[in-house]
């Protein structure tokens, strides 16, 4: 069993949506990156006595998607991508944690988007514990994963004149989370 990172204690830690981000990046036309994020995120980390006994559940509201372009946001909510009307949430439930070092680990779990669930591994880094101005214990995590959007039923695409895709199949997901001990 792997010891918890320094300063992290067993118990329930909630994602602080005000100090956390769920972002994604896709290539546009094969040449540039388009970034977006979800405004409405929530989740809980149940820290066990050791790292392997810990679990994570999290969600994002698809209607809260923002790429700074209302037309694109509307298209992403449509049946071509997230199908927000029938699948209003993205969810993640951890199934395992593998330690790589004292502050880096792999978080494995089931990611559900558009009603499709696939196993995803997040390279995760623990950035420490502090006490905030309200005397709350807070902890920080960064996590990165890459997914193929077609694995989740997001088949829309247009092939441009040079053969590049309008929207890349590979999507990078990045999480910057601040957790607050309950």
Backbone bond lengths (Angstrom), bond angles and torsions (degrees), N, CA, C in turn:
res aa  C-N    CA-C-N  psi(-1)  N-CA   C-N-CA  omega(-1)  CA-C   N-CA-C  phi
1 X - - - 1.446 - - 1.530 110.13 -
2 X 1.330 115.87 142.61 1.455 121.76 -177.71 1.527 110.89 -96.77
3 X 1.315 116.23 130.58 1.466 120.91 177.84 1.522 110.13 -64.21
4 X 1.320 115.64 153.46 1.466 120.83 176.80 1.520 109.72 -67.76
5 X 1.331 117.31 151.73 1.470 119.86 174.99 1.533 110.24 -57.93
6 X 1.306 116.35 152.63 1.459 122.41 -177.10 1.528 111.86 -55.13
7 X 1.330 115.84 127.07 1.458 121.87 177.49 1.513 114.37 92.27
8 X 1.330 118.56 -21.54 1.456 121.80 -179.74 1.523 108.97 -80.17
9 X 1.331 116.89 130.32 1.461 120.74 -178.48 1.526 110.56 -117.37
10 X 1.326 115.23 154.26 1.458 121.49 179.54 1.522 110.43 -61.54
11 X 1.325 115.50 147.30 1.461 121.78 178.23 1.512 111.18 136.91
12 X 1.314 114.96 -173.13 1.468 122.03 -178.63 1.528 109.39 -90.79
13 X 1.326 115.52 129.99 1.467 123.38 175.86 1.531 106.75 -124.35
14 X 1.322 117.52 126.79 1.462 121.99 -178.86 1.523 111.10 -101.88
15 X 1.331 115.78 142.79 1.465 120.52 175.02 1.520 108.62 -66.31
16 X 1.326 116.11 128.21 1.458 122.13 174.97 1.526 107.15 -90.12
17 X 1.350 118.06 103.89 1.469 119.55 -174.94 1.523 113.95 -65.29
18 X 1.317 117.86 -21.88 1.465 121.25 -179.85 1.524 111.21 -72.77
19 X 1.327 116.71 -29.85 1.463 121.52 -177.43 1.528 112.07 -115.08
20 X 1.321 117.30 24.23 1.460 121.84 -178.69 1.520 110.09 -131.90
21 X 1.333 115.59 156.76 1.466 121.23 178.88 1.524 110.91 -138.14
22 X 1.331 115.37 142.09 1.462 123.42 171.79 1.525 104.28 -122.46
23 X 1.326 116.96 103.88 1.457 121.24 -177.29 1.522 110.94 -116.94
24 X 1.319 115.64 162.11 1.456 121.74 176.77 1.520 109.03 -143.51
25 X 1.323 115.10 154.80 1.454 121.19 -179.78 1.524 109.29 -135.22
26 X 1.326 116.29 134.45 1.464 122.82 175.33 1.528 108.02 -130.61
27 X 1.299 116.39 151.51 1.471 120.61 173.58 1.526 108.59 -81.87
28 X 1.319 115.31 139.27 1.463 121.73 176.65 1.518 108.49 -113.17
29 X 1.319 115.89 125.89 1.466 122.95 178.30 1.525 111.94 57.99
30 X 1.323 116.55 19.86 1.463 120.79 177.84 1.512 114.71 74.79
31 X 1.334 118.73 1.12 1.459 119.34 -173.47 1.523 114.99 -125.10
32 X 1.322 117.79 -25.07 1.460 118.66 -177.43 1.525 109.63 -129.73
33 X 1.320 115.02 165.76 1.460 120.36 178.14 1.516 109.20 -107.40
34 X 1.326 114.96 135.48 1.457 121.93 173.90 1.518 106.54 -111.65
35 X 1.336 115.03 129.18 1.449 120.37 -178.96 1.524 110.30 -111.57
36 X 1.315 114.30 149.60 1.457 120.56 176.21 1.509 109.48 -148.45
37 X 1.311 115.05 173.53 1.460 119.73 178.57 1.525 109.95 -152.88
38 X 1.325 114.82 167.71 1.453 122.18 174.34 1.523 107.48 -108.30
39 X 1.337 117.03 125.21 1.466 122.14 -178.93 1.531 111.46 -73.32
40 X 1.336 117.34 -37.36 1.463 122.49 -172.24 1.530 109.48 -105.21
41 X 1.352 115.71 101.36 1.458 121.18 178.94 1.530 109.08 -128.28
42 X 1.319 116.19 154.26 1.464 121.69 178.70 1.522 108.07 -154.78
43 X 1.319 115.98 161.77 1.453 119.23 176.27 1.508 112.87 168.43
44 X 1.316 113.88 171.17 1.455 121.91 -177.29 1.518 109.92 -137.81
45 X 1.318 114.92 138.15 1.459 121.70 171.15 1.520 106.16 -112.35
46 X 1.319 115.51 118.97 1.459 120.84 176.81 1.525 106.16 -98.29
47 X 1.333 116.15 100.42 1.455 121.36 -176.50 1.525 108.62 -81.88
48 X 1.335 115.29 121.03 1.456 120.96 178.62 1.516 111.24 -84.40
49 X 1.315 115.52 -175.21 1.470 120.86 178.63 1.527 111.28 -67.80
50 X 1.336 116.80 -23.13 1.462 121.89 173.45 1.518 107.84 -137.24
51 X 1.306 115.84 167.49 1.464 120.98 -173.66 1.527 112.04 -59.08
52 X 1.319 117.18 -43.57 1.472 120.65 -175.71 1.524 113.26 -66.00
53 X 1.329 117.88 -22.93 1.463 121.07 179.89 1.534 112.43 -88.79
54 X 1.300 117.84 4.89 1.460 122.47 -179.14 1.528 110.35 -88.99
55 X 1.338 116.50 150.94 1.464 121.54 179.79 1.525 110.22 -135.41
56 X 1.328 114.80 156.52 1.463 122.10 179.59 1.524 108.96 -132.32
57 X 1.327 115.93 134.76 1.464 121.95 168.24 1.522 106.58 -130.79
58 X 1.326 116.20 138.05 1.464 119.96 -178.12 1.522 109.57 -152.72
59 X 1.341 114.55 159.43 1.459 119.48 177.68 1.524 110.40 -151.80
60 X 1.315 113.74 158.26 1.467 121.65 174.98 1.527 107.80 -134.50
61 X 1.313 116.44 141.12 1.455 122.79 178.09 1.528 108.17 -85.44
62 X 1.336 117.36 118.01 1.466 121.88 -177.10 1.530 111.41 -60.89
63 X 1.317 118.21 -34.34 1.470 120.72 179.52 1.521 111.98 -62.86
64 X 1.338 117.39 -17.81 1.467 120.47 -177.86 1.529 112.84 -90.60
65 X 1.338 117.24 10.17 1.464 121.22 -178.97 1.534 110.57 -64.50
66 X 1.340 115.07 140.50 1.463 119.37 177.44 1.521 109.90 -145.29
67 X 1.327 114.66 127.16 1.468 121.23 172.77 1.533 109.69 -119.36
68 X 1.326 116.69 13.83 1.465 124.14 -176.92 1.529 112.40 68.27
69 X 1.341 116.03 20.39 1.453 121.04 178.19 1.532 107.64 -143.36
70 X 1.341 118.96 102.55 1.467 121.32 -175.48 1.529 114.56 -56.03
71 X 1.336 117.61 -36.21 1.466 119.72 179.22 1.527 110.35 -65.99
72 X 1.324 117.58 -45.34 1.464 121.20 178.58 1.534 110.26 -65.17
73 X 1.342 116.66 -41.16 1.465 119.72 178.90 1.527 110.84 -59.30
74 X 1.329 116.34 -42.91 1.459 120.50 177.19 1.517 112.07 -61.39
75 X 1.335 116.75 -40.76 1.461 120.42 178.46 1.526 110.46 -65.57
76 X 1.326 117.67 -40.03 1.466 120.73 179.08 1.534 111.81 -64.65
77 X 1.316 117.64 -30.47 1.467 121.42 178.55 1.526 112.10 -77.94
78 X 1.326 117.56 -15.61 1.469 122.61 -174.85 1.532 111.74 -76.23
79 X 1.335 114.65 177.36 1.461 121.51 179.71 1.529 112.55 -63.98
80 X 1.338 118.65 -17.72 1.462 120.79 177.02 1.528 111.88 -66.89
81 X 1.334 116.90 -26.69 1.463 120.77 -177.16 1.531 110.86 -128.11
82 X 1.331 119.02 -98.80 1.462 121.88 -170.70 1.526 114.75 -79.39
83 X 1.332 118.09 -19.81 1.462 121.82 -178.65 1.537 109.96 52.44
84 X 1.329 115.07 56.23 1.467 122.81 -172.16 1.522 114.18 -58.63
85 X 1.324 116.94 -32.07 1.466 118.83 -177.25 1.526 112.12 -61.37
86 X 1.321 117.52 -39.52 1.467 120.24 -179.69 1.535 112.84 -102.55
87 X 1.318 117.65 -12.77 1.471 122.12 179.75 1.532 108.81 -133.52
88 X 1.337 117.00 74.46 1.460 120.63 -170.96 1.534 115.53 -72.91
89 X 1.330 118.31 -12.73 1.466 120.45 -176.39 1.524 111.43 -127.72
90 X 1.333 115.11 146.81 1.459 122.76 163.70 1.521 104.07 -99.37
91 X 1.318 117.94 136.69 1.462 119.52 179.99 1.519 110.47 -130.51
92 X 1.325 114.88 154.79 1.460 121.98 175.33 1.523 107.93 -138.11
93 X 1.330 115.97 132.43 1.471 122.30 174.58 1.518 107.30 -132.23
94 X 1.321 115.31 120.60 1.462 119.27 -177.67 1.522 111.36 -68.95
95 X 1.324 114.46 149.68 1.466 121.44 175.64 1.524 111.50 -123.89
96 X 1.342 117.42 -10.47 1.456 120.21 178.97 1.507 112.56 -176.42
97 X 1.325 114.51 157.62 1.459 121.70 177.81 1.525 107.63 -136.31
98 X 1.329 115.58 129.46 1.461 121.64 178.06 1.519 109.05 -119.66
99 X 1.330 116.29 122.95 1.468 120.80 -179.86 1.518 110.18 -75.79
100 X 1.324 115.96 135.73 1.463 122.01 173.83 1.529 109.51 -105.46
101 X 1.343 115.54 -34.92 1.464 122.21 177.36 1.525 106.33 -157.66
102 X 1.313 117.11 -170.62 1.457 120.63 -178.50 1.524 112.95 -64.97
103 X 1.338 118.14 -29.36 1.462 119.41 -178.65 1.528 113.59 -126.31
104 X 1.331 117.70 9.05 1.467 121.31 176.89 1.525 109.06 -127.01
105 X 1.334 114.86 138.90 1.459 119.37 179.57 1.522 109.78 -155.15
106 X 1.311 114.94 167.61 1.456 121.84 176.71 1.526 107.37 -105.61
107 X 1.313 115.87 122.58 1.458 122.41 177.34 1.524 106.95 -102.11
108 X 1.323 115.97 118.19 1.467 122.02 -177.19 1.521 108.31 -110.21
109 X 1.322 116.43 139.30 1.454 118.31 178.12 1.502 112.73 -171.23
110 X 1.315 114.05 -178.43 1.459 122.35 -179.35 1.521 109.74 -96.90
111 X 1.339 115.38 116.37 1.452 122.81 176.20 1.523 107.50 -100.07
112 X 1.327 116.02 127.36 1.461 120.99 178.94 1.522 108.84 -115.96
113 X 1.329 114.94 121.14 1.462 122.95 174.72 1.515 107.16 -135.26
114 X 1.324 114.99 136.81 1.468 120.13 175.60 1.527 111.84 58.80
115 X 1.336 116.47 28.41 1.456 121.60 178.94 1.515 114.66 80.57
116 X 1.328 117.92 3.97 1.466 122.63 -179.68 1.530 108.79 -111.10
117 X 1.313 116.27 131.84 1.463 121.47 -179.51 1.519 109.98 -110.56
118 X 1.337 115.39 129.72 1.469 122.37 178.17 1.523 108.79 -136.35
119 X 1.319 115.84 149.57 1.454 120.28 175.15 1.525 109.55 -75.83
120 X 1.325 115.57 134.52 1.458 122.32 -179.21 1.516 108.18 -134.30
121 X 1.337 116.33 141.83 1.469 121.69 176.80 1.523 108.68 -111.80
122 X 1.320 115.88 126.17 1.463 122.96 177.35 1.524 109.21 -103.62
123 X 1.322 117.29 125.03 1.463 121.72 169.33 1.525 105.10 -75.24
124 X 1.326 116.42 118.75 1.457 121.52 -169.65 1.518 111.36 -122.74
125 X 1.325 115.44 139.98 1.456 121.31 178.30 1.521 109.40 -125.85
126 X 1.313 116.39 128.26 1.462 123.54 176.34 1.513 107.30 -87.17
127 X 1.349 116.95 129.72 1.465 118.82 -175.89 1.525 113.98 -111.05
128 X 1.315 117.59 6.16 1.452 119.60 172.93 1.513 115.08 118.63
129 X 1.336 113.84 178.24 1.463 123.21 -179.56 1.523 107.77 -126.66
130 X 1.340 116.22 144.39 1.462 121.73 178.33 1.527 108.30 -146.64
131 X 1.304 115.41 174.35 1.463 122.23 172.82 1.518 106.74 -111.89
132 X 1.348 116.54 125.29 1.456 119.80 -177.95 1.536 110.90 -82.41
133 X 1.337 118.97 175.30 1.467 121.64 -178.26 1.538 114.04 -60.06
134 X 1.329 117.52 -19.78 1.466 121.78 178.36 1.523 112.46 -94.15
135 X 1.340 115.94 12.34 1.471 122.64 179.71 1.526 113.37 68.93
136 X 1.351 117.79 19.91 1.457 121.88 174.84 1.519 109.37 -86.18
137 X 1.320 116.02 144.02 1.453 119.99 172.26 1.516 106.95 -81.47
138 X 1.342 117.29 127.11 1.458 121.95 179.51 1.524 109.41 -125.33
139 X 1.320 115.85 150.80 1.464 121.86 178.68 1.519 108.39 -134.89
140 X 1.326 116.90 152.89 1.458 121.42 -178.78 1.515 112.43 -118.96
141 X 1.325 115.48 143.04 1.461 123.24 176.44 1.520 109.09 -138.96
142 X 1.316 116.17 143.18 1.463 122.72 169.79 1.518 107.21 -121.29
143 X 1.329 117.47 140.09 1.463 120.57 -179.65 1.522 109.88 -144.28
144 X 1.337 115.15 144.47 1.465 121.51 -179.29 1.526 109.18 -136.99
145 X 1.327 115.90 138.48 1.470 121.72 174.30 1.520 108.22 -146.23
146 X 1.314 115.55 157.06 1.460 121.21 173.10 1.522 107.51 -120.41
147 X 1.325 115.19 135.34 1.463 121.17 178.56 1.521 109.06 -129.37
148 X 1.311 115.41 159.12 1.460 122.34 172.10 1.517 106.49 -100.28
149 X 1.309 117.49 114.88 1.464 121.39 -175.04 1.528 111.91 -60.90
150 X 1.341 117.11 -27.57 1.463 120.18 179.68 1.529 111.12 -66.96
151 X 1.351 117.36 -26.59 1.463 120.72 175.81 1.523 111.50 -62.79
152 X 1.337 116.71 -21.27 1.460 122.08 -178.91 1.533 112.01 -104.37
153 X 1.330 116.47 16.87 1.459 121.08 176.15 1.507 115.13 81.57
154 X 1.325 117.90 13.19 1.465 121.13 178.75 1.517 108.39 -92.69
155 X 1.329 115.30 84.10 1.459 122.33 -170.88 1.524 114.70 -89.31
156 X 1.340 117.63 -14.47 1.467 119.81 -175.90 1.515 111.12 -54.19
157 X 1.331 115.62 137.27 1.451 120.26 169.72 1.508 110.40 -169.60
158 X 1.292 113.57 161.01 1.457 121.83 173.87 1.520 106.48 -132.37
159 X 1.326 115.97 134.40 1.457 120.59 177.63 1.522 107.27 -94.69
160 X 1.317 115.75 126.26 1.459 121.22 -178.41 1.525 110.64 -83.61
161 X 1.316 116.64 171.46 1.462 123.27 -174.80 1.518 115.32 -53.08
162 X 1.316 118.35 -35.25 1.461 121.87 -179.93 1.513 113.34 -89.26
163 X 1.350 117.70 5.04 1.453 121.86 179.22 1.521 114.14 92.70
164 X 1.343 117.22 -5.46 1.453 118.43 178.96 1.527 109.84 -78.19
165 X 1.333 115.29 154.88 1.455 121.04 179.90 1.528 110.01 -85.46
166 X 1.329 116.10 143.10 1.456 120.41 176.62 1.529 109.96 -60.29
167 X 1.343 116.84 -43.20 1.461 123.26 178.79 1.524 107.98 -126.68
168 X 1.326 116.66 126.53 1.471 119.85 -179.37 1.522 111.31 -62.86
169 X 1.317 115.69 151.25 1.464 120.59 174.21 1.524 110.47 -75.88
170 X 1.309 117.08 -36.67 1.467 121.89 -179.97 1.522 109.45 -79.06
171 X 1.316 115.35 128.70 1.459 122.33 179.82 1.527 108.12 -123.79
172 X 1.318 115.93 132.10 1.461 121.27 177.61 1.525 108.35 -96.62
173 X 1.323 116.24 127.79 1.460 122.54 177.56 1.524 107.34 -108.44
174 X 1.330 116.28 130.75 1.457 120.99 178.06 1.529 109.50 -129.18
175 X 1.318 115.66 132.81 1.456 122.25 178.80 1.514 109.48 -120.35
176 X 1.302 116.16 131.95 1.464 123.68 170.42 1.507 105.12 -121.40
177 X 1.336 116.73 107.56 1.448 120.25 -172.25 1.518 112.59 -117.51
178 X 1.318 114.79 136.22 1.466 120.93 167.99 1.521 105.51 -111.11
179 X 1.316 115.33 125.62 1.450 122.39 -179.21 1.519 109.04 -106.00
180 X 1.345 116.22 143.26 1.457 122.00 178.24 1.529 107.99 -118.11
181 X 1.327 115.96 127.70 1.467 119.73 -179.12 1.523 109.21 -69.19
182 X 1.324 115.55 129.70 1.476 121.48 -178.96 1.521 109.96 -75.76
